[in-house]
Amino acid sequence: MNATRRTLLAGLGAGLGAAALPRQAGAQQPALIRKPIPSSGEMLPVIGLGSARRYEEAKTEEDLAPLRETFQRFHALAGTVLDTAPSYGNAEAIMGGLVADLNIRPALFLATKVGADNKEQGRAQIEQSFRNLRADRIDLLAVHNLRDITNQLATLRDLKAQGRIRYVGATTSFDRQYEAFEAMMRREALDAIQIDYALDNRNAAERIIPLARDRGMAVFINLPFGRGSVFRATQGRPLPEWAAEIDCTSWAQFMLKYIVSHDAVTCAVPGMAQARYVDDNLKAAQGRMPDAAMRRRMEQFIDAL
């Protein structure tokens, strides 16, 4: 996906210099569209930053430099939501180090996950997440892919009662788990879910996302580019002229605006490991959004490719 994305963005300008815009420069940009977490009313920008893949194996300063630039740019443009997981290699520790080095923790919404087979393993993993993220408090902690869901949710609720985490959630990115995930959503009180959803992967919109709305759960979206399949389908194609009606200037914005215009979606977390991707993706949190008729038009366009 990243190679294809680089091809699509080749004309968007040279890479940013080492120094990102200061935070006050971000204030000169159009404000990012925000949506509430239903359980609290807290408002979050509709585009966050995911950390799978490129953050997993970063070790050298050469590896870290573009990630640091990415974080600087994300912060400068008023991005707040950072999403990671212990299963993403070194991503938690990399993110925690970058946040600490840049001294931007108060402005951020940190989300991570727990994926363990029993209560003891889960507690140990969570404590390591606190150390990796260099955080006394984590904003959202979710049970990853329904793993040992009952025990892990009990632990998360204890941590929330202690004030160490703010929100409790659960995630999946696999259709084969949807039935069990839906059943879990019906029996458990959660602040948030995270689910896979993309223009060419709309199954979650049939039951999961509407149920989250009915149950008062925030909806975070992983894999908003459909594991790269939408980029592959659109590579080399110009945007349709009518994309200008929703202020889209790139395919990434087209795909993301479709996702976050769903009334029950709170925030999409595409992976971003270059500052230019931040510039591109965060524009999907600005300007005009698709209405129901436009969303159907976008679906029909992608389905016909």
N, C-alpha and C positions, 0 to 999 in steps of 0.2 A: 504493500500500500504506500509506503513512504516514498519509494522510487517513483511511482506513478504520481503521487502528490507533488513531488519536486518538479516533475515534467509539467504538470498543470500550472504550477506557480512560477515557472521559469521567467515569465515576463513581468512579474509583479515587483521587480526591483532588486537591487543588490542587497546582500546581507547587511544587517545592522552592525554598527560598530560595537566595540566592547562595552561602551557606556550606554545604558538604556536611558530613556527619558526619565527625568525625575517624576515623582508622584504627582506634583502639581501640574505637569504637562498633561497627564491623563485627564485632569479635570477640564481641559480645553476641548477634549473629544466629546462627541454626543454621549449622553448618559446611557449606560447599559440598561436594557430592560431587565426588570427583576420580577420574581414571583415569590409568593409566600410558602413557607413550610406550614401546612394546615394546623398542626398541633400547637404552634406558637405564634404564627403570624410573622416570624422573622423573614425578611426579604433577602433573596439570593439572586445574583446575576444568573441568567438562564444558560450561560455557557461557562463551564469550569474547565479544569485541566486534568487529564488523566495521565498516569505515569507508567503504564505497561510498556514493555519492550525496550525503548531507548534508555530508560532509567535503570533497567535491571542489571546491566553489566558494566556501567560506567565506573572506571577505576582511576584513570590517569587524568591529569589536568586538561589534556587535549580532549578527553571524553566529557569532562565536566564543564568546560568553557561554554559550549552552546547551550547547555542546560541552565547554567547560571544566567546567561543572556535571556533565555526564555522566561525564567522566573522574574527577572528584572522588568521585562516588557509586560508580562502579565500583571504584575503589581502596579506598574506605571499606568496601565489602562484600566485600573480599578477591578481587575479580576480578583475573585476571592476563593472560590471552591477548588481545593486540591484533593484529588482522589487517588488512593493507593491501596496496597494490600501486602501482607507478608509473603504471599505466593508470587509476587512480582520480583523475585530475585533481591537485589540490593535497593530496590526503588524506595522503600520506606526510609532507609538510612540516608540515601542520597537526598531525598526531599527534605528530611529533617536537617541535614547539614546545610543545604542551600538556604532554607528558611532562617536558620540561626545565623549564618554568615551575612545574610542580607538584612537581618534584624527586622523582619516583616511579619512575625507571628501574629501580633494583635489585629492585623487587617485581614487575616485569612480564616477560612472555614476548612478545617482539616477533617477528611473522611478516610477511614481505613476499615479493615475487615478482620474477622477471625475465622479461620478454617482449621478446626481441630477435631479429634475423634472422641475426646472426653473432657470432662470439666477441668481436670488438672492441666492437661495439655493446653486447653483454651486459656486458662488463667496465665500460664507461663508465656504463651504467645502474645497475649494482650500486654503484659508487663514489658515484654521486649519491644512491642510497638510504641509504647510510651517512651522507652529509651531511644529507639530509632528516630522517632519524630522530635525528640528533645522537648517534649511537651508535658506539662502537668495536667492538661485537660485536652481531650479529643472531642471535636464537635459531633461527629457521627461515627458510630462503630456498628458495623453490620455483620451478621452471620453470612459467611460466603458459601453460596451454592447449596444452602440448606444443610450443611454438614453439622451433624449432632445438634440440630436446631433447638431442641427443648432445653438441653443443658446450657448451651451457649447463650440463649436468650435470658435464662435465669441469671447468669453471670453478668450480662450486660445491664440488666435491670438493677442489680445490686450496685454496679458502678455508677449508674445514673443517679440512684438514690444518694450515693456518696458525693455526687457532684463532680466525678472524674470524667464522665462523658455527658454530653448534652442530649443526644438523640440516639435512639435504638432502631436498627433496621435489619433488613435481610436482602440478599441478592441472588440472582441467577442470570445466566446468559445462555441457557440451553432449553430449547422447546420441549425436550423430553422431561424436564422438571416442572413444566407449567402446571400440570394437574396437581401435583403435590404442593407447589408454591401457592396456587390459588387456595387450596384447602388450608394451608398455614395462615394465609392472610385473613381468612374468615374466622379462624379461632384465636388469633393473636392480635393484641393491640400494638401497633408499631408506629413510629414516627415517620419512617421512610422505607421505600423499597428501591432497589436498583435492578433494572431489567434491560435486555437488549431490544433495540428498536431502531429501524432504519427505513428509508424510503422503499427498499426492496426486501425488507424483513419486517412486515407489519403485523405479525401474529399477536404480539403482545397487546395491540390495540383492541383486539376482539373481546377479551375478558379481563386480563390482568390490570391494565391501566385504568379502565373504567371502575374496576373494583377498588383500586387504590383511592380513586376520587371519592367513591361512596363511603369508604372506611376512614377518610380523613388522613391519608398517608401521602407524604411527598413522594414524587417519582423522579429518580435520577436515571439517566439513560447511559448505558454503556454500548459500545460498538455502534455509534450513530452513523458510521460510514459502511456498515454492513460487512465488516471484515475485509474492506477494500473492494468489494464487488461492485459497488456503485461507481467508484472512481474508474475501475477497469471498463465498465460499460459506457462511461461518458468520455473517456480519454480521446482527445483529438476532436471532440465535438464542441461547437460553440454553444454557449447558453442560448436558450430560446429568447427571442426578443421580449416576450412577455415577462421574463424574469425581472426586468427593470421595474415592473409594477410593484415588486416587493423589495426593491433596492438591493438586488443581488448582483454582485460583480464577479463571482467565482462559483464553481460547482460546490465547493465546501459550504459556502453560505447558503446556497440553494438547498442542500441536504439538511443542514442544521436548522434552517428556518422552518422547514417542514416539521422537524421533530419538536422544536420548542414552541411552535404555534398550537400544538395540541393543548387543549385547555387544562388537562390534568398533569401535564409534564412540568416539572419544576426546573430541572437543570440537566443538560447533556454534558458529558465529560469526555470529549474527544482527546486522544493522545496528542500532546504537543511537545516536541523536543527541539524546535527551532523558533526563534523570535518572529520570523516572518509568518509562521503558522498562527501565532498568537494574533498578529495584526489581521490576518485573514479571518480566522474563526470568530474573533470577538465582534467583528462587523455583523455577524449573524444575530447579535444581541442588540442591534441598533436598527433604526428605520422601520419601514412598514413590514407587517407580518401577513402571512397568507390567511385569508378567511376560508370558510368551508369550501366554497367553490374553487378557490385557487388550490387548496390542498388536493381536491379531486383531480384537478388538471395536472398537478405535479405527479400524482400517482399514475395517471394514464400515460403521461409522457415517459416515465421511467419503465413502466410495464411494457411499453411498445419497443423499447430498445433491444 
